[in-house]
Amino acid sequence: MNTRTTKALLAAALLAVGSVSYSEAPSLSGDEILKRMDANTSYRSIEYDGTLAIYSGGSVRTKEMKATAMGTSKALAEFTNPEDKGTKFLKIDKNLWIYFPSEQDTVKISGHMLKEGMMGSDVSYQDALESDDLFKKYAVTVSGEEAVDGRQCYVLTLTATVKDVQYETRKMWVDEERFVALRQDMYAKSGKLLKVSRVLEVQKVGDRWFPVKEDISDQLKQGSRTEFIMADVRFDVPVNESAFSLRNLSR
């Protein structure tokens, strides 16, 4: 075989490899990426054991809970650590209540209170109420690709298309293989960075990749961050719907 023929065959082989690679890795639109990400975190019901590790001023406070939810509309969490034992949170649609066992009092969280940190954490009550799929509330563009913690990610920019959102703009780094947002930067309408969240651990639960450890830092609080950890995660378990009621909250 002469040199010219060898070069021609090599060029043809490289073109063939290139065409196969392109067909196996088509580009995705921003909406498609968000929908795949939302599919990973959608469920009929969920139960898990949760931990909030709140770091502030050189100290750490730990809150533990057992939580149950039905879809995105109903959720109940009961704290089990000694300091907060029996404190409960109930979410029904866009409403949130907290029950304090020492006072035997139920308080509805509303107005300016929604911006406060849940149990003093970097997760606001408003964060806890957020439930709608992101692609329903934001216009999204794919602005590039970058690596986060060694994982190749799509870089997305999300701009709010509705008024009732806590963050006007979000920047996301979404794992290209697992479709988990490994990092999110969240901004106010003024452009000020409000919060940064980073996923520290992802697990395969059934047929989905699910974030089970996340670090959230409120950029308006100096030296403050919160780790949210989920353990013994169970999807689509039978749930008694009557548990999600104000009457049950004080029992």
Secondary structure, DSSP 4 states (H G I P E B T S, - for coil): --HHHHHHHHHHHHHHHHHHHHHHS----HHHHHHHHHHHT--SEEEEEEEEEEEETTEEEEEEEEEEEETTTEEEEEE-SGGGTT-EEEEETTEEEEEETTTTEEEEE-GGGGGSBGGGSSSBHHHHH--S-GGGTEEEEEEEEEEETTEEEEEEEEEESSS--S-SEEEEEEETTT--EEEEEEE-TTS-EEEEEEEEEEEEETTEEEEEEEEEEETTSTTEEEEEEEEEEEES----GGGSSHHHHT-
